[in-house]
């Protein structure tokens, strides 16, 4: 396999110490390893998303940070001090769960102020902070309502401010939008990101939804089989995936496998210049980077293909095109009524991004 240089990962600025630092964290349940050697940092004010499919270990990682689970090995620090040896109630970390767990017998205001009362803050301070919190999420008019009388989106806002009113240094969110319908979910993504920017608290957000992670995050930590596959900004993780798994999990892609010789990559009848050394090579080519051929033929990879299928996606169509050598590629193009016959296409060599082949995890083989 040709040697592939690692894409640069968006890192926390070395001039500022991270708020949260996870070092070589591992977790096993009996003989089953759920997390393996996780090292990750979260900056002050950062929105970090832990993304992964079911069973990847993302919720377990969140529960360890919160203190609801203990790691098998490794350590967690907050502000340079050990966090993992503290009980949950002594950590300046709050959690918003998928099911909001609002007290049905308490009003909205009483739900928001519950943690403050448990902390025995003065009654006037509790009232002031609850009022400010409800105003922040435009829920003041519902202060006297019971949770059953407000919508799912409103309940989500109350769960958020109930956590934020305690002024944690870090807020953990375990798929809090998954119970919402599609339109409300998109609306709440924007609101949640805006709220995070307003309060300036670091958020660690868990989801299996790639689009949600791309829209909301400053950085994405992609988990696969209990290990970090890649940590980078949404733009970088999409445009410069490190592995074949990342390229396929984040959006759509075409994986081109071929041979590199004398600086030229060959996949079936397609050839293009590359900086890889001689050997086998694997490349990710996004469907939207394959375009209808233009008049400018310079430094483009041009080929003809026959349209096999098309899928309507609103403003775009996802086409399946078969090349003359039998290679089938996915292409995203502007929507039109009928695509048929042969078309001439092109892509830039720079859009064929080298990736590493994704190793099969032991737990995926068993």
C-alpha positions in Angstrom: 0.0 0.0 0.0 1.3 3.4 -0.9 2.2 5.6 2.1 -0.4 8.2 2.8 0.3 11.3 4.9 -2.2 12.0 7.7 -4.5 15.0 7.1 -3.8 17.8 9.6 -6.3 17.5 12.5 -7.9 20.7 13.8 -6.2 21.0 17.1 -6.8 23.0 20.2 -4.6 26.1 20.2 -1.4 25.4 22.2 -1.6 28.9 23.7 -4.6 27.9 25.7 -4.9 24.9 28.1 -7.8 22.7 27.3 -10.9 22.7 29.6 -11.2 18.9 29.4 -8.5 16.4 28.7 -9.0 12.6 28.2 -5.9 10.5 28.4 -5.6 6.9 27.1 -9.1 6.1 28.3 -10.4 2.5 28.1 -13.5 0.8 29.2 -14.4 -2.9 29.3 -17.6 -4.7 30.4 -16.3 -8.1 31.3 -14.3 -9.4 28.3 -15.9 -6.9 25.9 -13.8 -3.8 25.2 -16.1 -0.8 24.6 -13.6 2.0 24.5 -9.9 1.6 23.6 -7.1 4.2 24.2 -9.2 7.3 23.8 -7.3 10.6 24.0 -9.2 13.8 23.4 -9.2 17.4 24.4 -12.1 19.9 24.6 -11.4 23.6 24.5 -13.1 26.4 26.5 -16.3 27.4 24.7 -16.0 24.6 22.1 -18.9 22.6 20.6 -17.5 19.1 20.2 -19.6 16.3 18.8 -18.9 12.7 19.5 -20.3 11.0 16.4 -20.7 7.3 15.8 -23.0 4.5 14.8 -24.9 2.4 17.5 -22.4 0.4 19.6 -19.4 2.6 18.8 -19.1 3.6 22.5 -20.1 7.3 22.3 -22.7 7.2 25.2 -20.3 5.2 27.4 -17.7 7.8 26.9 -20.2 10.5 27.8 -21.2 8.6 31.0 -17.6 8.3 32.1 -17.1 12.0 31.7 -20.2 12.6 33.7 -19.2 10.1 36.4 -22.0 7.6 35.9 -19.5 5.0 34.7 -15.9 4.4 35.8 -13.1 3.9 33.2 -11.1 0.6 33.3 -8.0 2.6 32.7 -6.8 6.1 31.7 -7.7 9.5 33.3 -9.8 12.6 32.8 -8.7 16.1 33.8 -10.6 19.4 33.9 -8.7 22.6 34.1 -5.6 20.5 34.7 -7.0 18.7 37.7 -8.2 15.1 38.0 -11.9 14.8 37.3 -12.4 11.0 37.1 -11.8 10.4 40.9 -14.6 12.8 41.9 -18.3 11.7 42.3 -20.8 13.1 39.8 -22.2 15.7 42.1 -18.8 17.3 42.7 -18.0 17.6 39.0 -18.9 21.0 37.3 -20.5 18.9 34.6 -24.2 18.7 33.8 -25.9 16.2 31.4 -29.0 16.6 29.2 -30.4 13.1 28.3 -32.3 11.9 25.3 -35.4 11.7 27.4 -35.5 15.0 29.2 -36.5 13.6 32.6 -38.5 16.6 33.7 -40.4 16.2 36.9 -44.1 16.0 35.8 -45.5 17.2 39.1 -43.4 20.4 39.1 -44.0 23.6 37.0 -41.5 24.7 34.3 -40.0 27.2 36.7 -39.7 24.6 39.5 -38.0 22.2 37.2 -35.4 24.8 36.2 -34.8 25.8 39.8 -34.7 22.3 41.3 -30.9 22.0 41.2 -30.4 25.4 42.7 -32.8 24.6 45.6 -30.9 21.3 46.3 -27.7 23.4 46.4 -29.5 25.5 49.1 -29.0 28.8 47.3 -30.9 31.8 48.7 -34.5 31.9 47.5 -34.1 35.3 45.8 -31.0 34.1 43.9 -32.9 31.0 42.8 -35.8 33.1 41.5 -33.5 35.6 39.7 -31.5 32.8 38.0 -34.6 30.9 36.9 -36.2 34.1 35.5 -33.0 34.8 33.5 -32.8 31.3 32.3 -36.4 31.1 31.1 -36.0 34.5 29.4 -32.9 33.2 27.6 -34.9 30.4 25.9 -38.1 32.5 25.5 -40.1 30.3 27.9 -41.0 32.9 30.5 -44.7 32.8 29.6 -44.7 29.0 30.4 -43.1 29.3 33.9 -46.3 28.1 35.7 -47.1 25.3 33.2 -46.5 21.6 33.8 -44.3 19.7 31.4 -47.2 17.8 30.0 -48.8 21.1 28.8 -45.8 22.2 26.6 -44.5 20.8 23.3 -41.5 18.5 22.8 -39.4 21.3 21.6 -40.3 23.4 24.6 -39.5 20.5 26.9 -36.1 20.3 25.3 -35.4 23.9 26.0 -36.4 23.5 29.6 -34.1 20.5 30.0 -31.3 22.6 28.6 -31.7 25.6 30.8 -32.3 23.3 33.9 -28.7 22.1 33.2 -27.3 25.5 32.3 -28.8 27.4 35.3 -26.4 25.5 37.6 -23.5 27.2 35.7 -21.5 24.1 34.8 -18.1 24.4 33.1 -19.1 21.6 30.7 -22.5 20.5 29.3 -22.9 16.9 28.1 -25.8 16.2 25.7 -26.8 12.6 24.9 -28.8 12.7 21.6 -31.2 15.3 23.0 -32.9 16.1 19.7 -33.6 12.5 18.6 -37.2 12.5 19.8 -38.1 15.6 17.8 -39.7 15.5 14.4 -37.5 16.4 11.4 -38.5 20.1 11.0 -38.4 20.8 14.7 -35.1 19.0 15.0 -33.5 21.3 12.3 -34.9 24.4 14.1 -33.5 23.2 17.5 -30.1 22.5 15.9 -29.8 26.2 15.1 -31.2 27.3 18.4 -28.9 25.0 20.4 -25.8 26.2 18.6 -26.9 29.8 19.1 -27.5 29.2 22.8 -24.1 27.6 23.2 -22.4 30.6 21.6 -24.4 32.9 23.9 -23.6 31.2 27.2 -20.0 30.4 26.1 -20.0 27.0 27.9 -18.2 24.0 26.3 -20.7 21.4 24.9 -19.9 17.7 24.3 -22.8 16.5 22.1 -23.4 12.8 21.2 -25.2 11.8 18.1 -25.4 9.2 15.4 -26.7 11.7 12.8 -23.9 12.9 10.4 -25.8 15.9 9.2 -26.5 17.1 12.7 -22.8 16.8 13.6 -21.8 18.7 10.5 -24.3 21.6 11.2 -23.6 22.2 14.8 -20.0 21.3 15.6 -16.7 23.1 15.9 -15.0 19.7 15.8 -16.2 16.2 15.3 -14.7 13.1 17.1 -15.7 10.1 15.0 -15.8 6.9 17.0 -15.7 3.4 15.4 -15.7 0.2 17.4 -14.6 2.0 20.6 -11.7 3.8 18.9 -11.3 7.3 17.5 -11.3 7.2 13.7 -10.7 10.9 13.1 -11.0 14.2 15.0 -11.3 17.3 12.9 -13.5 20.2 12.0 -16.7 19.4 9.9 -15.2 20.9 6.8 -11.9 19.0 7.2 -13.4 15.7 8.1 -15.6 15.9 5.0 -13.1 17.3 2.5 -10.0 15.5 3.9 -11.2 12.2 5.4 -8.3 10.2 6.9 -9.8 6.7 6.3 -12.2 4.9 4.0 -14.6 4.5 6.9 -14.7 8.2 7.6 -15.2 9.0 3.9 -18.2 6.6 3.7 -19.7 7.5 7.1 -19.7 11.3 6.5 -21.8 11.8 3.4 -21.5 9.9 0.1 -18.3 9.0 -1.6 -16.8 6.9 -4.4 -13.8 4.8 -3.2 -11.3 4.3 -6.0 -8.8 1.5 -5.5 -5.9 1.3 -7.9 -2.1 1.3 -8.4 0.3 4.2 -8.2 3.4 4.1 -10.4 5.7 7.0 -11.2 3.4 9.5 -9.7 0.3 8.4 -11.6 -2.7 6.7 -10.1 -4.7 4.2 -12.2 -8.1 2.9 -11.4 -9.6 0.9 -14.2 -9.4 3.3 -17.2 -9.1 6.5 -15.0 -5.6 8.0 -14.5 -4.4 11.1 -12.7 -1.3 12.6 -11.1 -0.7 12.0 -7.4 2.0 12.7 -4.8 1.8 9.1 -3.5 4.7 6.7 -3.7 4.5 3.6 -5.9 2.2 0.9 -4.7 -1.5 0.3 -4.1 -3.6 3.4 -3.4 -7.1 4.1 -2.2 -8.9 7.4 -2.9 -12.1 9.1 -1.9 -13.9 11.0 -4.6 -17.1 12.9 -3.5 -20.1 12.6 -6.0 -20.4 16.4 -6.2 -16.8 16.7 -7.4 -17.6 14.8 -10.6 -19.0 17.3 -13.0 -20.2 17.5 -16.6 -17.2 18.0 -18.8 -16.3 21.6 -19.6 -14.6 23.2 -22.6 -11.4 23.5 -20.5 -9.6 20.2 -20.7 -6.5 21.2 -18.8 -5.5 19.0 -15.8 -8.9 17.3 -15.6 -9.7 13.6 -15.6 -12.2 13.1 -18.4 -14.4 10.1 -19.1 -17.7 9.0 -20.5 -20.4 7.1 -18.7 -23.8 5.7 -19.1 -26.6 6.7 -16.7 -28.0 3.6 -14.9 -30.2 5.2 -12.2 -31.1 8.6 -10.8 -32.6 9.6 -7.5 -34.3 12.9 -6.9 -33.0 14.9 -4.0 -34.8 18.3 -4.5 -32.2 20.7 -5.9 -29.9 17.8 -6.9 -30.0 14.4 -8.4 -27.8 11.4 -7.3 -26.9 9.6 -10.5 -25.3 6.1 -10.9 -23.1 6.2 -13.9 -21.3 3.2 -15.5 -18.0 3.8 -17.2 -16.9 1.9 -20.3 -14.7 -0.4 -18.2 -17.6 -1.3 -15.9 -16.7 1.0 -13.0 -19.9 2.5 -11.5 -19.7 5.9 -9.9 -22.1 8.1 -7.9 -22.5 11.6 -9.2 -24.4 14.5 -7.7 -25.6 17.0 -10.3 -28.2 19.8 -10.6 -31.7 18.5 -10.8 -33.4 18.2 -14.1 -36.3 16.2 -15.5 -34.6 13.5 -17.4 -31.0 12.2 -17.3 -30.4 9.5 -19.9 -27.9 8.1 -22.3 -24.1 8.7 -22.3 -22.6 11.8 -20.7 -19.1 13.2 -20.7 -17.7 13.9 -17.2 -14.6 15.2 -15.5 -13.0 15.6 -12.1 -9.9 17.3 -10.7 -7.0 15.1 -9.5 -7.0 17.1 -6.3 -10.5 15.9 -5.6 -9.3 12.3 -5.4 -8.3 12.4 -1.8 -5.9 9.6 -0.6 -7.3 7.6 2.4 -6.2 4.7 4.5 -8.1 1.4 4.2 -10.2 1.0 7.3 -9.1 -2.0 9.5 -11.8 -4.3 10.7 -12.1 -4.1 14.4 -12.0 -7.3 16.4 -15.5 -6.8 17.8 -16.8 -6.4 14.3 -15.4 -9.8 13.3 -17.0 -11.6 16.2 
